[in-house]
Amino acid sequence: MDFKDYYAVLGVSESASPEEIKKSYRKLARKYHPDVSKEENADEKFKDLGEAYEVLKDPEKRTEYDQLRKYGAQADGSFQPPPGWQSASGFGGGGYTDADARQFSDFFEEIFGGRRGAGPGAGGFSSAEFGGAGGGFRQNVRVRGEDVHARLALFLEEVFNGCEKQVSFVVHEADEHGRIVARQKTLKVKIPAGMREGQHLRLKGQGSPGIGGGEPGDLLIEVELAPHPLFSVEGRDVVVTVPVAPWEAALGATVTVPTVGSKVNVKVPKGTSSGRKLRLKGRGLPGKHPGDQIVILQITIPEQHSAEAEELYKQLAEAEKAFNPRSKLHL
């Protein structure tokens, strides 16, 4: 059967006050009353309005409906109540007759009609199994709270060394009236060293509260890396581009290279071409299997040359005139 959105039927938000619900019901009931309405399907709409108002005007029914609305609707809009569901505010003991029940939809009766007789002999749960009488969703069915997802942007240095950060996120819980409301929650979280971009940190029990004594959900923090002026990260490897002079590339040299948090001296091999990669083992993100630092050498020439340097370049061009750097292009 289809799930009925009583808030949509009455045209109110799920946080609407009892006065707002009553006002909207009266307005729409006048519009769709079968005796005066010329609207198409007025009878059916009037019946839906009465059913929606019957639920939302009653705090206990509204609480149960809000719980089912959050956890009971399927992706395709169909409805399947939780196993062993038995309403605490349904027809039984509520002054309803069978004639009253027939005025409501199958969906309403499924929630509040007790049609399955959820006792120990009927395949349901007894109230004793959950610590007391009274029935109801909160007493008869334990529902785990929803997991909450949050994103946390970190600097590379924070990921490399580990840090403690403050995280704010939103959980959903029942207020004093039983309505599901959003509440902001803030925690101090220890971020272990070596977390990668897109990796999740799970904090058990820090998500939305459970229902009916169910355990709370978890908080899952997804790590994002803020852009760094020098380094990029590929998996656990840290990548840096280091400029070298033409003569350093040609003759070989020892140059100073930055790493995260320190500097090291690296040998540039003789005859190095621009784009050559050097690997510094274990200098990437820490972990059980630490990453490496990849150094990409980029040959850079001065923007201006002295007359003496230009003369040397001419001599070099003459000495190396047999060398064609574009020979592989088959020009």
ABEGO torsion letter per residue (X at the ends): XBBBBAAAAAGBBAABBAAAAAAAAAAAAAAABAAABABBGAAAAAAAAAAAAAAAABAAAAAAAAAAAAAABBAAGBBBBBBGBBBAABABGAGBBAAAAAABBAAAAAAAAGAAGBBAAAGBBBAAAAGEBGEEAAAABBBBBBBBBBBBBBBAAAAAAEBBBBBBBBBBBBBAAGBBBBBBBBBBBBBBBGBBBGBBBBBBGABBBBBGGBBBBBBBBBBBBBBBAABBBBEABBBBBBBBBAAAAAAEBBBBBBBBGBBBBBBBBBGBBBGBBBBBBGABBBEABBBBBBBBBBBBBBABBBAAAAAAAAAAAAAAAABBAAAAAGX
